[in-house]
Amino acid sequence: MHQGSDMDNRNTVLLVMGSARAARNCPAITAWVEQLAHRQAGFDCEVIDLAAWTLPAGDEPGIPALGHYAQAHTRAWSDKVQSASAVVFVVPQYNWGYPAVLKNAIDHLYREWRNMPTLIVSYGGHGGTRCARQLRRVAASLKMRVANTSPALVLPDDVIRRGIALRPQHDLAAFERTVGRAFKELAALVAGTEAPLSRLRRTLLGAWFAVT
Ligand SMILES: Cc1cc2nc3c(=O)[nH]c(=O)nc-3n(C[C@H](O)[C@H](O)[C@H](O)COP(=O)(O)O)c2cc1C
């Protein structure tokens, strides 16, 4: 699964928006990421808005690791994730971590994440590196294959504190190259053509994050 075996599905990437907040910046940032994914790696993406998915916390009687889902919405979420060849989390930092809505969506499933080529794009006042680290630890433990490059987009102070509208093409221009490199790494993960050194680095990083 997720190893470039299904050529028809190979370029379908889920862009999961990590914020469900009112007046969030996430849709504008995700749209910017989406056009780069297409331009730099030829990916066709589907944006997942977790605010539009009904995934009530704790409504599954069994543990997700067993894969027996009682709720139709959990089965739909499982089907959606399984249909993807890769996942990109576009995620803000909230109080040094990543938002509960994303943890909840991850925790509804288990085996579906295994081996999934994954990219973490974080954002925040300082780029959201702490939330990316926290998410990488969870992803590594779920045995997701996370791209080594994890773009950390620094949002202007005016956008965060004064509610000025984000202009991604202008405000995020400095991060285009890093996002492009990250998508190339993700494409190699999907196609199974990852360079040996990159694979070694990813394996070591994953092991480190899974045990620390
Ligand atoms: C609950 C909350 C906690 C936040 N904590 C942080 C933080 O720890 N570090 C940071 O750089 N920005 C923090 N911010 C600012 C966010 O990075 C910024 O508001 C961003 O736009 C949030 O993403 P969203 O608008 O898509 O929800 C926080 C914002 C919120 C709403």
The ligand as a MOL file (V3000), in Angstrom:
LIG
                    3D

  0  0  0     0  0            999 V3000
M  V30 BEGIN CTAB
M  V30 COUNTS 31 33 0 0 0
M  V30 BEGIN ATOM
M  V30 1 C -5.0530 28.8770 20.2480 0
M  V30 2 C -3.8980 29.5310 19.5250 0
M  V30 3 C -2.6240 29.3080 19.9890 0
M  V30 4 C -1.5290 29.8560 19.2860 0
M  V30 5 N -0.2720 29.5360 19.6870 0
M  V30 6 C 0.7750 29.9140 18.9190 0
M  V30 7 C 2.0950 29.4410 19.2000 0
M  V30 8 O 2.3380 28.6640 20.1130 0
M  V30 9 N 3.0970 29.8300 18.3900 0
M  V30 10 C 2.8880 30.6570 17.3110 0
M  V30 11 O 3.8250 30.9760 16.5940 0
M  V30 12 N 1.6490 31.1120 17.0170 0
M  V30 13 C 0.6010 30.7540 17.7920 0
M  V30 14 N -0.6660 31.1970 17.4800 0
M  V30 15 C -0.8350 32.0880 16.3300 0
M  V30 16 C -1.1080 31.2560 15.1050 0
M  V30 17 O 0.0820 30.7700 14.5260 0
M  V30 18 C -1.8570 32.0530 14.0470 0
M  V30 19 O -3.0110 32.6260 14.6610 0
M  V30 20 C -2.2860 31.2280 12.8760 0
M  V30 21 O -2.9560 32.0180 11.9370 0
M  V30 22 C -3.2060 30.0840 13.3190 0
M  V30 23 O -3.6380 29.3220 12.2440 0
M  V30 24 P -5.1500 29.3910 11.7350 0
M  V30 25 O -5.4740 30.8720 11.5400 0
M  V30 26 O -5.1570 28.6600 10.4460 0
M  V30 27 O -5.9980 28.7640 12.7960 0
M  V30 28 C -1.7620 30.6750 18.1530 0
M  V30 29 C -3.0650 30.9120 17.7320 0
M  V30 30 C -4.1200 30.3430 18.3860 0
M  V30 31 C -5.5180 30.5680 17.8650 0
M  V30 END ATOM
M  V30 BEGIN BOND
M  V30 1 1 1 2
M  V30 2 1 2 3
M  V30 3 2 2 30
M  V30 4 2 3 4
M  V30 5 1 4 5
M  V30 6 1 4 28
M  V30 7 2 5 6
M  V30 8 1 6 7
M  V30 9 1 6 13
M  V30 10 2 7 8
M  V30 11 1 7 9
M  V30 12 1 9 10
M  V30 13 2 10 11
M  V30 14 1 10 12
M  V30 15 2 12 13
M  V30 16 1 13 14
M  V30 17 1 14 15
M  V30 18 1 14 28
M  V30 19 1 15 16
M  V30 20 1 16 17
M  V30 21 1 16 18
M  V30 22 1 18 19
M  V30 23 1 18 20
M  V30 24 1 20 21
M  V30 25 1 20 22
M  V30 26 1 22 23
M  V30 27 1 23 24
M  V30 28 2 24 25
M  V30 29 1 24 26
M  V30 30 1 24 27
M  V30 31 2 28 29
M  V30 32 1 29 30
M  V30 33 1 30 31
M  V30 END BOND
M  V30 END CTAB
M  END
